[in-house]
Amino acid sequence: MKLGKRSFYLRRRGFALILSMIFVLVFSALAISMATISGTNIQVADNLCNANRARASAESGIEILRFWLSNVSISGNTPESLRFTEIISSLSSYIAANSSAQVQCAGGAIMIPSVTLDAENTCAFSATIHQIDLDTLQLNVTGVCDSFSRTISVNYVFSQRANNVFDFGVATRGPLSLAGNIELDGVNVSVDASVYIESENSNLALSIIGNSQIAGDVKVVNALANVDLQGGQAGIGGETGADAIANHVEFGVTPSEFPEPTPSQFESFIINTIDASTNTTADATFDNVRILAGTNPTFTGHVTLRGIVFVETPNVVTFTGNTDVMGIIVGDGSIADNSGVNRICFSGDVHSDAVTSLPYEAQFEELHDKTGTFLMAPGFHISFGGSFDTLSGAIAGNGIEFFGNAGGTINGSIINYSDEEMTLSGNSDLYFNRSGIEKAPAGFVPEIILQYDPESYSEM
């Protein structure tokens, strides 16, 4: 019996050790599995992070290209078949001047090789632009991070806009002079009375003497130019003296393209003429009329002008009486002519109505859409000496002058193509109303721009 009992205890010896080893092996296996899973999760998270960085790089590339393309424009006269070629040239020039990125053109496409965004994380993007049809371009941007890449595709369509000099109340290639009690202000906001001056041939870009004020800011292209304020009330942007110049004048700004006028597009409306035999001393109404070259008429009566008034060169046209204009006055000169030989002068009061007020008669049928312009006369010196309530559009010429009590509201901008000084004197208060202007004024060639189509966004 004793031997049997001893045998029973011998068979149980070492069981705890074996059980412990089993648990150690189990927990070791669990630990290894957890470590493996953790490593896999880290790799998955790292891959997901790189994939998101690649997508973010593509998004960044889209926004960068969107900014670059917003600064690209071509002439509205460019034929449809040549638009893409001109866009390539314009974009290449802009990127070369404002970025270290390289532009390549091959196979009818624009290619921008790798642009580094984050060197530490190897994030970059590349882009290609190709033409889908005459109206549409497709932009593909590929973002990369490490070995991951994501591509986003968007479309741009050709659109039109008014030249950006129409963003100013006054835009002049020559210097600007204000002397007397002049006020330039906006009807709705002061920025409507902002001023753009190139003044490349004169270092005195702006002279303000007396109690004259410009409510908006002033931008000057000539980086070496200066501004002269004389008088305690001479001011810009609501400030006077050195503060006005320091806070509201910017020198060395990027030049803007002046709009190209096309007087010839209005000739088809002409049905009547004024020549040397026409009586211009009595009260009269003229509809869609051409003033023949060399006529040099002086209108002394109360004259009403409806539709298009087309002034041939050479001519000096003077209005000394009251003038009612329901239409557009057009001169056929050249923007390169600063001689002052051709002139249009309003020394009497002027009343203006937009072309939308013209009667619905056959002779005016196509004119109701020609909005935004009151007077477009390249190569003509234009002067106003009488008052007006509202002029119904932009004024453009080579040399523009306001004197005496000339003043009122202008529904648009003043564009001076001349590099000679533009002067405002006397009590010429001008109030600019540019609200609601979305397209180029009639007669001016618009800019062709690329407009982003948000509905075309897709991830490839």
C-alpha positions in Angstrom: 0.0 0.0 0.0 2.8 2.4 0.8 4.5 1.7 -2.5 1.3 2.6 -4.4 1.0 5.9 -2.6 4.6 6.8 -3.5 3.9 6.1 -7.1 0.9 8.5 -7.1 3.0 11.5 -5.9 5.8 10.8 -8.4 3.5 11.1 -11.4 2.4 14.7 -10.4 5.9 16.1 -10.0 6.8 18.9 -12.6 3.2 19.7 -13.7 3.3 23.3 -12.5 6.5 23.9 -14.6 4.9 22.5 -17.7 1.8 24.6 -17.1 3.8 27.8 -16.6 5.7 27.1 -19.8 2.5 26.7 -21.7 1.2 30.1 -20.4 4.6 31.7 -21.2 4.3 30.4 -24.8 0.7 31.5 -25.1 1.4 35.0 -23.8 4.6 35.2 -26.0 2.5 34.3 -29.0 -0.1 36.9 -28.1 2.7 39.5 -27.6 4.2 38.7 -30.9 0.8 38.8 -32.6 0.0 42.2 -31.0 3.4 43.5 -32.0 2.9 42.3 -35.6 -0.6 43.9 -35.7 0.7 47.1 -34.2 3.5 47.2 -36.8 1.0 46.6 -39.5 -1.3 49.3 -38.2 1.6 51.7 -38.1 2.4 50.9 -41.7 -1.2 51.3 -42.7 -1.5 54.6 -40.8 1.8 55.8 -42.4 0.5 54.8 -45.9 -2.8 56.5 -45.2 -0.9 59.6 -44.1 1.2 59.6 -47.2 -1.8 59.1 -49.4 -3.6 62.0 -47.7 -0.4 64.1 -48.2 -0.4 63.2 -51.9 -4.0 64.2 -52.2 -3.3 67.5 -50.2 -0.4 68.1 -52.6 -2.8 67.8 -55.5 -5.2 70.1 -53.9 -2.4 72.6 -53.3 -1.4 72.3 -56.9 -5.0 73.0 -58.0 -5.0 76.2 -55.9 -1.6 77.3 -57.1 -2.6 76.8 -60.7 -5.9 78.5 -60.0 -4.0 81.6 -58.8 -1.6 81.5 -61.7 -4.4 81.2 -64.3 -6.3 84.0 -62.6 -3.5 86.3 -63.7 -3.5 85.2 -67.3 -5.5 87.0 -69.9 -5.4 87.6 -73.7 -7.0 90.0 -76.1 -10.7 89.6 -76.9 -9.7 89.9 -80.6 -7.8 86.6 -80.5 -9.3 84.1 -82.8 -10.8 81.0 -81.2 -8.3 78.8 -82.9 -5.3 80.7 -81.4 -6.6 81.2 -77.9 -4.8 78.2 -76.4 -1.5 79.2 -78.1 -1.8 82.6 -76.6 -2.7 81.2 -73.2 0.4 79.0 -73.3 2.5 82.1 -74.0 0.8 84.3 -71.3 1.0 81.6 -68.7 4.6 80.8 -69.4 5.6 84.4 -69.2 3.7 84.9 -65.9 5.2 81.8 -64.2 8.7 82.7 -65.4 8.3 86.2 -63.8 6.7 85.1 -60.6 7.8 81.5 -59.8 10.8 79.1 -60.0 8.5 76.5 -61.6 9.4 75.4 -65.2 6.9 75.3 -68.0 7.2 72.9 -70.9 5.1 72.8 -74.1 4.8 69.6 -76.1 2.1 67.8 -78.1 -0.3 70.7 -77.8 -0.2 70.6 -74.0 1.3 72.7 -71.2 3.3 70.7 -68.7 4.6 71.8 -65.4 7.1 69.3 -64.0 7.5 68.6 -60.3 7.0 71.6 -58.0 8.2 70.9 -54.5 5.9 71.7 -51.7 7.5 70.0 -48.7 11.0 68.7 -49.2 11.2 67.0 -45.8 8.1 64.8 -46.5 8.9 64.6 -50.3 5.6 66.3 -51.2 5.3 67.8 -54.7 2.9 68.2 -57.6 3.0 68.3 -61.3 0.4 69.5 -63.8 -0.7 69.3 -67.4 -3.2 71.5 -69.3 -4.7 70.5 -72.6 -7.5 71.7 -74.7 -10.7 69.7 -74.8 -12.5 71.9 -77.3 -12.5 75.5 -78.5 -14.1 76.7 -75.2 -12.6 74.4 -72.6 -9.3 73.5 -71.1 -8.7 70.5 -68.8 -6.2 70.8 -65.9 -4.8 67.6 -64.4 -2.7 68.0 -61.2 -0.9 65.0 -59.7 0.2 65.3 -56.1 2.9 62.9 -54.8 4.3 62.0 -51.3 6.9 59.3 -51.1 5.6 56.5 -53.4 2.0 57.6 -53.3 0.2 59.8 -55.9 -3.2 61.3 -56.3 -4.6 63.1 -59.4 -7.3 65.7 -59.5 -8.9 67.0 -62.8 -10.8 70.3 -63.3 -11.9 72.2 -66.3 -11.5 75.9 -67.2 -13.7 77.7 -69.8 -12.9 80.8 -71.8 -14.8 83.8 -70.5 -14.7 87.6 -70.9 -14.2 90.4 -68.5 -13.7 94.1 -68.6 -10.0 95.2 -68.5 -8.9 95.7 -65.0 -8.2 99.5 -65.5 -12.0 99.7 -65.3 -11.6 98.8 -61.6 -10.5 102.4 -61.1 -12.4 105.7 -61.2 -9.5 107.3 -63.1 -6.9 105.4 -65.1 -4.3 107.6 -66.9 -1.0 106.9 -68.7 0.1 110.4 -68.0 0.4 112.3 -64.7 -2.7 113.6 -62.9 -3.2 117.2 -61.6 -5.9 118.4 -59.3 -6.1 122.2 -58.6 -8.8 124.1 -56.8 -11.8 122.5 -55.0 -11.8 119.1 -56.6 -13.4 116.0 -55.0 -13.1 112.5 -56.4 -15.4 110.2 -54.5 -17.4 107.0 -54.9 -21.2 107.1 -54.9 -21.4 103.9 -52.9 -17.8 103.2 -51.7 -14.7 105.3 -51.8 -12.8 102.6 -53.7 -14.8 103.5 -56.7 -12.8 106.7 -56.8 -9.4 105.0 -56.7 -6.8 106.2 -59.3 -4.3 104.4 -61.5 -1.4 106.4 -62.9 1.5 105.1 -65.1 3.5 108.4 -65.5 6.4 106.6 -67.1 7.7 109.9 -68.6 7.3 112.0 -65.5 8.5 111.5 -62.0 5.7 113.8 -60.7 2.9 111.4 -61.0 0.2 113.3 -59.0 -0.1 116.9 -58.0 -2.9 118.0 -55.6 -3.2 121.7 -54.9 -5.7 123.5 -52.8 -8.7 121.8 -51.2 -8.8 118.8 -53.5 -9.3 115.3 -52.3 -9.2 111.7 -53.7 -11.3 109.5 -51.6 -9.8 106.2 -52.8 -6.2 105.0 -53.0 -3.7 105.8 -55.7 -1.5 103.2 -57.5 1.5 104.4 -59.5 3.5 102.3 -62.0 6.6 104.5 -62.0 8.6 103.3 -59.0 10.7 106.5 -59.0 7.7 108.8 -59.1 6.5 111.1 -56.3 3.3 112.8 -55.2 3.1 116.5 -54.4 0.4 117.7 -52.0 0.1 121.5 -51.5 -2.4 123.0 -49.1 -3.7 121.8 -45.7 -6.7 120.1 -47.2 -5.0 118.3 -50.1 -5.5 114.7 -49.3 -5.9 111.0 -50.4 -7.9 108.3 -48.8 -9.3 110.6 -46.1 -5.8 111.7 -44.9 -3.6 114.7 -45.6 0.1 115.4 -45.8 2.7 112.6 -45.4 0.2 110.2 -43.9 -1.9 110.4 -47.1 1.1 109.4 -49.3 2.4 106.8 -46.9 -0.9 105.1 -46.3 -2.8 105.5 -49.6 -0.2 105.7 -52.4 1.5 102.6 -53.8 4.5 103.0 -56.1 6.0 100.5 -58.5 2.7 98.6 -59.1 2.5 96.1 -62.0 1.3 97.8 -65.2 -2.2 97.1 -66.4 -3.2 96.7 -70.0 -5.4 99.6 -71.2 -8.5 98.5 -73.1 -8.4 98.5 -76.8 -11.1 100.7 -78.3 -12.8 99.7 -81.6 -14.8 102.7 -83.0 -15.4 100.9 -86.3 -18.0 98.6 -84.7 -20.4 101.5 -84.4 -20.2 102.7 -88.1 -23.0 100.3 -89.2 -25.5 102.3 -87.2 -24.9 105.6 -89.0 -27.8 106.8 -91.2 -27.3 110.6 -91.2 -24.5 113.1 -91.6 -23.4 116.5 -90.4 -21.2 118.5 -92.8 -20.3 122.1 -93.3 -23.8 123.0 -94.6 -25.6 121.7 -91.5 -27.1 124.3 -89.2 -25.6 123.7 -85.8 -26.7 127.0 -84.2 -30.4 126.2 -83.7 -32.1 123.7 -81.4 -31.9 120.3 -83.1 -32.1 116.6 -82.7 -29.6 114.3 -84.5 -30.1 110.5 -84.7 -27.3 108.0 -85.5 -25.2 110.7 -87.2 -21.7 111.0 -88.6 -19.8 114.3 -88.3 -17.7 114.4 -91.4 -13.9 115.0 -91.2 -13.0 118.7 -91.3 -16.5 120.0 -90.4 -15.4 121.4 -87.0 -19.0 122.2 -85.9 -20.0 124.3 -82.9 -23.4 123.5 -81.5 -24.7 126.7 -79.9 -28.4 125.7 -79.5 -30.0 123.0 -77.3 -28.9 119.9 -79.1 -30.2 116.4 -78.6 -28.1 113.4 -79.7 -29.7 110.0 -80.0 -28.0 106.7 -80.8 -24.4 106.9 -82.2 -22.6 110.2 -82.9 -19.6 109.2 -85.0 -16.9 111.9 -85.2 -14.3 111.5 -88.0 -10.8 112.8 -87.8 -9.7 115.5 -88.1 -12.3 117.5 -86.2 -12.9 119.9 -83.4 -16.4 119.5 -82.1 -17.7 122.1 -79.6 -21.0 122.1 -77.6 -21.6 125.5 -76.0 -25.3 125.1 -75.3 -27.1 122.5 -73.4 -26.6 119.0 -74.7 -28.8 115.9 -74.2 -27.1 112.6 -75.0 -29.1 109.4 -75.3 -26.4 107.2 -76.8 -22.7 107.0 -77.3 -20.3 109.6 -78.8 -17.5 107.9 -80.8 -14.3 109.3 -82.3 -12.3 107.3 -84.9 -8.8 108.5 -83.9 -5.8 106.5 -82.7 -4.7 105.9 -79.1 -1.2 106.8 -80.2 -2.3 110.4 -81.2 -1.6 112.8 -78.3 -1.3 115.9 -80.6 -4.6 117.4 -79.4 -5.5 118.3 -83.0 -8.8 116.5 -82.6 -11.0 117.8 -79.8 -14.5 117.4 -78.3 -15.4 120.1 -75.9 -18.6 120.4 -73.7 -18.6 124.0 -72.3 -22.3 123.9 -71.6 -24.4 121.6 -69.4 -24.8 118.0 -70.3 -27.6 115.6 -69.6 -27.1 111.9 -70.4 -29.3 108.9 -70.6 -28.2 105.3 -71.2 -28.8 103.6 -74.5 -31.4 101.4 -72.8 -33.6 104.6 -72.8 -33.6 104.8 -76.6 -37.0 104.3 -78.3 -37.7 100.9 -79.7 -37.3 102.0 -83.3 -35.6 100.1 -86.1 -32.7 102.4 -86.1 -31.9 101.9 -82.5 -32.9 98.2 -82.3 -29.3 96.8 -81.9 -28.1 99.6 -79.6 -30.0 98.7 -76.4 -27.3 96.2 -75.5 -24.4 98.6 -76.1 -24.2 99.7 -72.5 -21.4 101.1 -70.3 -20.0 103.8 -72.5 -20.7 107.5 -72.8 -17.8 108.8 -74.9 -15.1 106.7 -76.6 -12.8 108.9 -78.7 -9.2 107.7 -79.0 -6.9 110.4 -80.4 -9.3 113.2 -79.2 -8.7 115.6 -76.4 -11.9 115.7 -74.4 -12.9 118.6 -72.1 -15.9 119.4 -69.9 -16.6 122.9 -68.6 -20.3 122.7 -67.8 -22.1 120.7 -65.1 -23.9 117.4 -65.6 -26.0 115.3 -63.4 -25.0 111.8 -64.5 -22.9 110.6 -67.5 -24.1 107.2 -68.4 -20.9 105.3 -68.9 -17.1 105.3 -69.3 -15.2 108.2 -70.9 -12.0 107.5 -72.9 -9.7 109.7 -74.9 -6.2 111.1 -75.4 -6.1 114.0 -72.9 -9.1 114.6 -70.6 -9.8 117.8 -68.8 -12.5 119.0 -66.4 -12.6 122.7 -65.6 -14.9 125.4 -64.3 -18.0 124.0 -62.7 -17.8 120.7 -64.5 -18.9 117.9 -62.2 -21.4 115.2 -61.4 -21.8 111.5 -61.4 -20.0 109.2 -63.9 -21.4 105.7 -64.2 -18.1 104.1 -65.1 -14.4 105.1 -65.4 -12.3 107.8 -67.0 -9.6 106.3 -69.3 -6.8 108.6 -70.5 -4.6 107.1 -73.1 -2.3 110.1 -73.3 1.0 110.3 -71.5 0.4 114.0 -71.2 -0.9 115.4 -67.9 -4.6 115.0 -67.2 -6.0 118.1 -65.4 -9.0 118.8 -63.1 -9.4 122.4 -62.1 -12.0 124.7 -60.6 -14.9 123.1 -58.8 -15.0 119.8 -60.7 -16.4 117.3 -58.2 -16.7 113.9 -59.8 -18.5 111.0 -58.2 -18.0 107.5 -59.6 -20.6 104.8 -59.6 -19.2 101.5 -60.8 -21.6 99.2 -59.1 -23.2 96.5 -61.2 -20.6 96.7 -64.0 -19.7 93.1 -64.9 -18.7 93.3 -68.6 -16.5 95.5 -70.8 -18.2 98.8 -71.8 -19.4 98.8 -75.3 -16.7 99.5 -77.9 -13.8 98.2 -75.9 -12.2 94.9 -76.6 -12.7 92.7 -73.5 -10.1 90.4 -72.0 -10.3 86.7 -72.5 -9.8 84.9 -69.2 -10.0 81.3 -67.9 -12.9 80.7 -65.6 -12.8 77.7 -63.2 -15.7 75.3 -63.5 -16.4 73.8 -60.0 -18.7 71.2 -61.3 -15.9 69.6 -63.3 -13.9 68.6 -60.2 -13.0 64.9 -60.1 -10.5 62.7 -58.4 -8.8 60.3 -60.8 
